[in-house]
């Protein structure tokens, strides 16, 4: 669900300048109805109202429509929704633990799913194709025998599974493997 920027300031402006119900304002701003009532009852406002019409979050027609019908709901403008969705897709902070586990996770994928392309692994692991290629070239010795530092005495790999570590979703990995296998079958 997408909500307006600065929801409490937007709620204050809507309370002061419209005849909308608290329920409509709360639904639009992603607040609880009691929070909206508290904003309305507060005599000393520490907030400054934000006009959602000037900021492009609402249209005047949508507000008038909702004022006339208490069951109608305010709708955030599509341009704001698109901008928020774009922000969500941008880079997110990756903790130090995840950064440290990224390379072993890539090695695990290379070992178990060699059919995946560098670009697919880079997308999954939030890395670069160049990094994947370097690991692919230098990791050949890791996969050759039990004497490698990444295998225990029973021959089981000790390289971290990125699914278990929470670096990727299993469904995303399987989807990429399926795409790679289809592509490989087409080429044959």
NORGINOR-V948365 format. One line per field, one symbol per residue. ss: DSSP state (H for helix, E for strand, C for the rest). phi: phi as a letter, one per 40 degrees, with the letter a starting at -180 (. if undefined). burial: + if it has 16 or more other ideal C-beta (glycine too) atoms within 10 Angstrom, else -. Layout:
ss = ???
phi = ???
burial = ???
This chain:
ss = CCCCCCHHHHHHHHHHHCCCCHHHHHHHHCCCHHHHHHHHHCCCCCCCCCCCCCCCCCCHHHHHHHHHCCCCCCCCCHHHHHHHHHHHHCCCCCCHHHHHHHHHHHHHHHHHCCCCCHHHHHHHHCCCHHHHHHHHHHCHHHHCCCCCCCECCCCCECCCCCCCCCCCCHHHHHHHHHHHHHHHHHHC
phi = .bbccfcccccdccccbbbccccccccccgbcdccccccccccbcccbcbcccccgcbbcccccccccbcccbcbcccccdcccccccccdbcbcccccccccccccccdccbccccccccccccfbbcccccccccccdccccacccccbcccgccbcccccccgcacccccccccccccccccccc
burial = -+++-++++++++++--+-+-+-++++++-+---++--+---------++-+--+-++---++--+-------+-++--+-----------------+--++++++++++--+--+-+-++++++-+---++--+---+--+-------++-----+-+++++-+-++----+--++--+--------
